[in-house]
Amino acid sequence: MRRRGDVLLLAVLALLADGPLHGYEVRKRLDQRLGVFRALSYGSLYPALRALQAGGCITETTEQRLPGTVSPRRARVVYEITAHGKDRLAEMLEESGPEAWEDDAFGVHFALFTRVAPRTRLRILEGRRARLLERLEQLSRSIERTQAQLDAYALEAQRHGLETVRSEVDWLERLISAEAHPGTARPHAPHPEENH
C-alpha cells in the first residue's frame, strides 16, 4: 500500500468487516474510529467503494422502500464485504513493510492492531520507530546547520518538530516493550497527538 487511496481501501474493508453500512455511515465511522480521515470527502470515498466493488471485495444493494410509503429521500445503498473482501483485508492487515510505517498508513494500521497478529504488530512498530529515528537524526542535523540563519520563531518551530518526533519515539518504545513482553501490564501510553 503506497498511496493514501490504498490506506482508504484498507480502512473501508475493515469497517465493512464489522457489518454492512451505508456510504454516509462509512464516512462517519472513518472519522470516528480512524481520525486520519477527518477531511475525507465523498468525492474520495465513493471512488474507493467503486474500486472495492470492481475488485469483488464488496457488494452493494439498494434498500427497498416499504410498499405504499412515499419518501423524498433517495433509496440508500448498503455496502457489504464479500468472502474475497475478507481474504483481501486479512492480506492487507498482514503487510508490514515500509509502506505500513509511513505517516499516512501507520495511523490506520495502528487503529486496526486488534485484528493483526502480534508478530506483524511488532514489525510495524519497530519499522515506525526506525523511520522516526532516521527523521530525528535528520532534524537534529538540520537544526545544527541552520540555527544561526533562522529567526527565533523558525528555530522554535524546528525544535517543536524535533520534540514531537522524540515524543512519538518514546511512545513507540513503550508499545514495543509491551508487545515484546505480552505478559506484562500494558501501560496507558497516550499517542503524542493526544497531548496537543
C-alpha positions, 0 to 999 in steps of 0.5 A: 500500500503506497498511496493514501487511496490504498490506506482508504481501501484498507480502512473501508474493508475493515469497517465493512468487516464489522457489518454492512453500512451505508456510504454516509455511515462509512464516512462517519465511522472513518472519522470516528474510529480512524481520525486520519480521515477527518477531511475525507470527502465523498468525492474520495470515498465513493471512488474507493467503494467503486474500486472495492466493488470492481475488485469483488471485495464488496457488494452493494444493494439498494434498500427497498422502500416499504410498499405504499410509503412515499419518501423524498429521500433517495433509496440508500445503498448498503455496502457489504464485504464479500468472502474475497473482501475478507481474504483481501483485508486479512492480506492487507492487515498482514503487510508490514513493510515500509509502506505500513510505517509511513505517516499516512498508513501507520495511523490506520494500521495502528487503529486496526492492531486488534485484528493483526497478529502480534508478530506483524504488530511488532514489525510495524512498530519497530519499522515506525520507530526506525523511520522516526529515528532516521527523521530525528537524526535528520532534524537534529542535523538540520537544526545544527546547520541552520540555527544561526540563519533562522529567526527565533520563531523558525528555530522554535518551530524546528525544535517543536518538530524535533520534540514531537518526533522524540515524543512519538519515539518514546511512545513507540518504545513503550508499545514495543516493550509491551508487545515484546513482553505480552505478559506484562501490564500494558501501560496507558501510553497516550499517542503524542497527538493526544497531548496537543 
